[in-house]
């Protein structure tokens, strides 16, 4: 009988591929369960299967893990992966071709940038709002008790970078304070002179305060979770000086799984999804 090495190699390759497919299926589609940014979710909707990657602002970390957990209860065969970062970083990553299926930013400015670059498609929806607070270590070494104290000489203040939503909101809030006679001209500049670090996202600000590397920082209310609250306390910024953050969400233009991406967006906007956000401290989108 003639020997056909190419034929046998092809058969072997086919068998290996089939075996790999079975092994991947047994492992839940090849997802790495040890990945801390990955949460299994969803099934049962005809024509929709597989996984998605959600690009979300850092301040959404806790809430979106909870969203995914509830999503999983109803649809255990779908999978949601997360990439959390500052909003401008997320837009840059998508613009450079990184694979993502949903974009959720902490401001409308960065979402508009994504839209202008044709990185998102369909309707853009505001799904939550947030407010600013001043975070200080529990020991309060800088004796910061009111927003006016931020201008005291020698304080170590941490903010997010300009361009990062919470960084822009913080500077806008300081400008509002400066326009009030109670704070006076030069207040904003005096506070900014105390800034010792500009972080790439709000989690970096929280971490510096929590570790005692800063006397104060301006963050979102939702970022001072129960765990963070062990080491950090907050000072309210009055409504007259606060800046309310709006969070938009959309399916990306180059999503590899637009059907599942749309289902996740739909869930976040649903009554159940909104309840999860409220429990995490976010304000209603219509507020």
Secondary structure, DSSP 8 states (H G I E B T S, - for coil): ----HHHHHHHHHHHHHHHHHHHHHHTTTT--TT-TTEEE----STT--SEEEEEEEGGGHHHHHHHHHHHHHH-TT-EEEEEEE-HHHHHHHHHTT---SEEE-SSHHHHHHHHHTT-EEEEEEEEEEE-EEEEEETT-TT---SGGGGGSTT--EEEE-TTSHHHHHHHHHHHHHHTSTTT-TTHHHHHHHTEEEEESSHHHHHHHHHTTS-SEEEEEGGGS-TTGGGTEEEEE--TTT---EEEEEEEETT-S-HHHHHHHHHHHHSHHHHHHHHHTT-B-TT-
